[in-house]
Amino acid sequence: KNQVEQSPQSLIILEGKNCTLQCNYTVSPFSNLRWYKQDTGRGPVSLTIMTFSENTKSNGRYTATLDADTKQSSLHITASQLSDSASYICVVGGDYKLSFGAGTTVTVRA
Amino acid sequence: EAGVAQSPRYKIIEKRQSVAFWCNPISGHATLYWYQQILGQGPKLLIQFQNNGVVDDSQLPKDRFSAERLKGVDSTLKIQPAKLEDSAVYLCASSLEAGWMETQYFGPGTRLLVL
């Protein structure tokens, strides 16, 4: 069964600090991994998308890494801002289907 | 560029009633998706359209859920009759094509509460 596990479930950080979110998956076959940001009451917005040949991809202060051998990905947020408060969802594509994680809720406090 | 539009944004109904949601994808996007997102979970695909044809509806509870995209543009999702466990956010998304690297653009969702 294709599964996507995210950790932690939630975290609180102070403005200006960094944080790292984790994603482990068992999706097979694997084609790509995406990170989405979902603000409260809004639909998810794509941050990054990586194929199995890519190890890292950045989008501003967001940097995603992928280790296709260990089936792990991380999303690093640098110098967090209040606007980073959201749910971050890891999505793994394989066999023309997407498997969604439950998300990590990040709260940034001033 | 206008995003994916959905209406209504909120809906409260009693169990066994019917409800319909509407989605207008980004202009020119051939692929349209309906997802159900229960509180605290990631979205679950209900149905995927390519133009006006169904590509995947394997997780759609067909005894109560139905969806159509008659002219290959707008889409409606209907629940009849609704159950308590249908309380969720219903997200519509669209992409240019159905390729595995395509980015999906999501609408704001319709939040449904079944009492």
Chai-1 contact restraints between the chains, C-beta under 6 A:
chainA,res_idxA,chainB,res_idxB,connection_type,confidence,min_distance_angstrom,max_distance_angstrom,comment,restraint_id
A,S31,B,W100,contact,1.0,0.0,6.0,A-B,restraint_1
A,R42,B,P108,contact,1.0,0.0,6.0,A-B,restraint_2
A,G43,B,L91,contact,1.0,0.0,6.0,A-B,restraint_3
A,G43,B,F106,contact,1.0,0.0,6.0,A-B,restraint_4
A,G43,B,G107,contact,1.0,0.0,6.0,A-B,restraint_5
A,G43,B,P108,contact,1.0,0.0,6.0,A-B,restraint_6
A,G43,B,G109,contact,1.0,0.0,6.0,A-B,restraint_7
A,P44,B,F106,contact,1.0,0.0,6.0,A-B,restraint_8
A,S46,B,T103,contact,1.0,0.0,6.0,A-B,restraint_9
A,I89,B,G42,contact,1.0,0.0,6.0,A-B,restraint_10
A,G93,B,W100,contact,1.0,0.0,6.0,A-B,restraint_11
A,Y96,B,W100,contact,1.0,0.0,6.0,A-B,restraint_12
A,F100,B,G42,contact,1.0,0.0,6.0,A-B,restraint_13
A,F100,B,P43,contact,1.0,0.0,6.0,A-B,restraint_14
A,G101,B,G42,contact,1.0,0.0,6.0,A-B,restraint_15
A,A102,B,Q41,contact,1.0,0.0,6.0,A-B,restraint_16
A,A102,B,G42,contact,1.0,0.0,6.0,A-B,restraint_17
A,G103,B,G42,contact,1.0,0.0,6.0,A-B,restraint_18
